[in-house]
Amino acid sequence: MLEALFSLVAATALLLGSPGPAPLALAASGATFGIRKSSHFLIGILLGLSVAIMGATAGIAALLATWPEARFAVQLCGALYIGYIAIKIATAPVIEKNPSAETQAPSLLDGFIFNLLNPKAYAAFFAIFSQFLLPIEESNLSYIATGMVCLIVAAVVDFIWLCLGGSLRPVFHKPKQARIIRVCFALLMVAAVLIVFLRGMV
């Protein structure tokens, strides 16, 4: 159980904490408007993520309950998605500077809609629930516990991105450093998927 929990935390941190749309938006907002003014944006992002968790949980649970043979297909889709995200991260362009702080900081509603419409969030949880589900006997409890752990991890990594936004943002304007960081994240994500598949083959 402890090993499964560690794997879940690591996979969630890599998927949700890698420099995707939400983390970069939080880093940019923290750098431009400060932590306090961006806190509502963070709360909105986490609320939107909660909806994504519930949607992914319901979908995966229903699929596997009616068609247990679909587990391998779901795992394969999740692995392919993680690989796709890894490639996108490794090849992403350097973000553009936007030094203007005249506009209002993103609101709670902005954050909620941002993650509610973020396909990465749904696909990420599709991958997580198919490969890193906590081994609890009661199926519903297993999905709920996995979802709660994911939300806690997401809150921590998103808050870190927000707090470190001022120091991280300049790095992403330098092509060489930005590329190294993104490639490292991509390799870690691919390594996590390989470990899961190799463990399943033993």
N, C-alpha and C positions, 0 to 999 in steps of 0.2 A: 504493500500500500504506500509506504514511504517513497519507494522508488518511482511508483506511478505518479505520486504527487509532485515529486521533483521534476519528472519528465514533463508533466502538464505545465508547471510553473515556467520551466525553461522554454518550452515551445510557445507558450502564450507571450512571454516576454520578448522572444525573438520576432514573433509574428506581429504583435501589436506595438512593440517598442521600436521596431526597425523604422528607418526614416521614410514612412509613408505619408499619405495626405494629412491625417490627424496629428501625428507627432510634429511634423514640420510646421503645420499651422499653429500648433501650440507654442513651438519654439519661436516662430516669427512674432506671434502675438505677445509672448513674454518679453522678447527683445524690444519690441516697438512700444508697447503700452505698460509694461511692468506686470508683476505677478498678481497684485491685488486687482487691477482693472481687468485682467484676463481670467480671473477665477470663475466668473459666470460662464465664460466660454468653455472652460474645462468641465464644469458641472453639466452643461448641455451636451457636450461630447460623450460623457459617461452615461447620461440618460438615454441618448440615442443608441449607445452601445448595448445598454440593457435590453432595448427593444430587439436589437439584432440577435442577442443571446437567446431571448425567448423564441424568436422566429426560427432560428437555427435548431434550437432544442426540439421544438414541436415537429419540425420537418424531419429531422434525423430519427427521432423516436418513432414516429409513425411509419417511416420507411422500413426501419429495421424490424419493427414489430410485425408488419404484414409480409415482409420479404427478407428473411434472415440471410439469404444467399447474396443479398445486395451489399453486404459488408465489404467484400473485397472491392467491388466497383466503387463504393463510396471512398474507401481508402485510396484507391488509385486516383480518383478525381481530386481528393484532397492533396495528394502528393504532387500531382501535376500542377495544381494551383500554386502550391508553395514554390515549386520550381519556376513557374511563370513570374511570381512576385519577386523571387530572387534575381531573375534576369532583369526585370524592370528596375530593381534597386541598383544593381551593378551598372546598368547602362543609363541611369537617369541623368539628365543635364543639370548643371549647376543652377541653383535657384537665383532668381533675379533680386537685386536689391530694391527695396522700397522704403527709403528712409523717412517718408512722410508720416508723422505721428499726429497730424491734424485731424484725421477722421476718428470717429468713435470706435472704441474697442469692440470686438465681436461680442454679441450678447449670448445669453443662455439659449435662446431660441435658435440663434445662428449655429451654435454647437450641436443642438439636438437635431436640427435638419441636416447638418453636415454629415453626421454619422448615420442618421436614419436612411439617407440616400447613398451612403458609401458602400458600394458593392464589395469592397475589400473586407469590410467587417463581417458580412454574412458569409462570404466564402471562407474567411479565416476560421470562423466558428464551425463551419461545415467540415473543414479539415481537422480542427481540434477535436470535435466530438466523434469523428470517425476513427481517430488514431490515438488520442490521449485521454479517453474517457476513464474516470476513476473507477476502479474495480469494486463497486458496492453492489451487494446482492440485489437490493431493490432497484429496479431499472429507473423509475422516476426520480428516486433519491440520488442516484448516480448522476443523472443529467443536471439536477438542481445543484448538487455539490460542485460538479465540474464548472457549471456556469458561475457560481458564486466565487470560486477560486479565480476564474478568468477575469471577473469584474474587479476583484481586489488587486490582482496583478496589473490590470489595465490602469486602475486609478493610480497605482504607485509609479508605473513607468511614464504615464502621461504627466503626472505632477513633476517628475524629474525633468522631462523635456521642457516643461513650462519654466521651472526654476533655472535650468541651465541654458535657456534660450539665448540670453545675452552673450554667453561665452561660446556657444556652439554655432550660432548663426554665421559669424565671420568665417568659420572654417569652411562652410558650404559655398562660400564665394570663391574659394581657391580650388581650381580644377583638380590638381594633383592630390591634395589632401582629401577632398570630397570623394574622389574616385576610390582611394584606398579604403576609406571608412565604409563606403557602400559595398565594395567587393567583399570586405570582411563580413559584413552582415549577411550578404548573399551566401557565402560559403558556410557560415554557421547554420543558416536555415536548411541548406541542402544536406549538411551533415546530420542534422536532427532527423530528417526524413529517412536517410539511409540507415541510421541506427534503429529506427522503428521497424523498417522492413526486414533488416537482418535479424533482429530479435524475433520477429514473427516467423522467420524461416527455420529457426533453430528448433 
